[in-house]
Amino acid sequence: MSGKAPKRKGDGYERELAKYFNKIVFGDEDLVQRAPLSGGGAVKSSGGSDLKNTPHIYVEAKRTEKFQIHQSVAQVKENIEISQSDAMPIVITRRNRQETGDSLCVLKLDDFLELYKLLIKEKGMSD
């Protein structure tokens, strides 16, 4: 695959995720968008999340067959430091031919436990 094809695939996945966030989280309101110039080295200078208007989370999107979990988490942590964000770092990834809703989300255990505490507070302790 040439250098432009993976970039195009990644850009498409970011747009796909933005559309999915808008549908599932914001009732089809067009709030979440792909960040301009995300990926391809631009992040190193700006430290920007791949998606805009995702309050409290900092999204790094990866559409790849060979997901490198530790490198991806290190990248999102580095970008958060550059941007001096206090958002929760999350890597979202999917393989080819996989539905958007079947994408995987990777986050640190301590961040997951913060979300879990909120869920228990909201829904209670019952199953």
C-alpha positions in Angstrom: 0.0 0.0 0.0 1.4 3.4 -1.0 2.0 6.1 1.6 -1.1 8.0 0.6 -3.5 5.0 0.9 -3.0 4.4 4.7 -3.3 8.2 5.3 -6.6 8.3 3.3 -7.8 5.2 5.2 -7.0 6.8 8.5 -8.6 10.1 7.6 -11.7 8.2 6.5 -11.8 6.4 9.9 -11.6 9.7 11.7 -14.6 11.0 9.8 -16.4 7.7 10.3 -15.9 8.0 14.1 -17.0 11.6 14.2 -20.2 10.6 12.4 -20.7 7.7 14.8 -20.2 9.8 17.9 -22.7 12.3 16.6 -25.3 9.6 15.9 -24.9 7.6 19.2 -23.9 10.3 21.7 -25.4 13.5 20.3 -28.6 12.4 18.6 -27.4 13.1 15.1 -26.4 16.7 16.0 -23.2 17.6 14.0 -20.9 18.4 16.9 -17.9 16.0 16.7 -15.6 16.5 13.7 -12.4 15.2 12.4 -9.6 17.5 13.5 -8.1 19.4 10.6 -4.6 18.2 9.8 -4.7 15.4 12.3 -2.3 12.5 11.7 0.7 12.4 9.4 3.1 14.2 11.7 1.0 17.3 12.2 0.1 16.0 15.7 3.8 16.3 16.8 3.6 20.1 16.3 0.1 20.7 17.5 -0.6 17.8 19.9 -4.1 17.7 18.7 -6.7 15.0 19.2 -8.0 13.3 16.1 -11.5 14.4 16.9 -12.8 17.8 17.9 -15.6 18.5 20.3 -15.3 15.3 22.4 -15.5 16.8 25.9 -13.3 15.1 28.5 -11.8 12.5 26.1 -8.8 12.8 23.9 -9.2 10.5 20.9 -6.4 8.8 18.9 -8.0 6.9 16.0 -6.2 3.9 14.5 -7.6 1.9 11.6 -5.1 -0.9 11.1 -4.7 -4.6 10.8 -1.5 -4.6 12.8 -2.5 -2.6 15.9 0.4 -1.7 18.1 -1.2 -1.1 21.4 1.7 0.3 23.5 2.9 2.6 20.7 -0.6 3.9 20.2 -1.1 4.6 23.9 2.4 6.2 24.1 1.4 8.5 21.1 -1.8 9.7 22.7 -0.1 10.3 26.0 2.7 12.3 24.3 0.1 14.3 22.3 -1.8 15.1 25.5 1.5 16.4 27.1 2.2 18.6 24.0 -1.3 20.1 24.1 -1.4 20.3 27.9 -4.8 18.8 27.9 -6.5 17.3 31.0 -8.7 15.0 28.9 -8.7 11.3 29.3 -6.6 9.6 26.6 -8.4 6.9 24.5 -7.2 5.0 21.5 -10.0 3.8 19.2 -9.2 1.2 16.6 -10.8 -1.2 14.1 -9.7 -3.5 11.4 -10.8 -3.6 7.8 -14.4 -4.8 7.2 -15.3 -4.3 10.9 -18.4 -2.3 11.8 -17.7 1.1 13.5 -19.5 0.0 16.6 -17.2 -3.0 17.0 -14.2 -0.8 17.2 -12.1 -1.3 20.3 -11.3 1.4 22.9 -8.0 1.2 24.8 -7.4 3.2 27.9 -5.4 3.0 31.1 -7.0 0.9 33.9 -7.0 4.0 36.2 -9.0 5.9 33.6 -11.4 3.0 33.1 -12.0 2.8 36.8 -12.9 6.5 36.9 -15.5 5.8 34.2 -16.7 2.7 36.1 -17.2 4.7 39.3 -19.3 7.2 37.4 -21.4 4.3 35.9 -22.0 2.8 39.3 -22.9 6.2 40.7 -25.4 6.7 37.8 -26.9 3.3 37.6 -26.2 1.9 41.1 -24.8 -1.4 42.2 -27.5 -3.7 40.8 -26.9 -5.9 37.7 
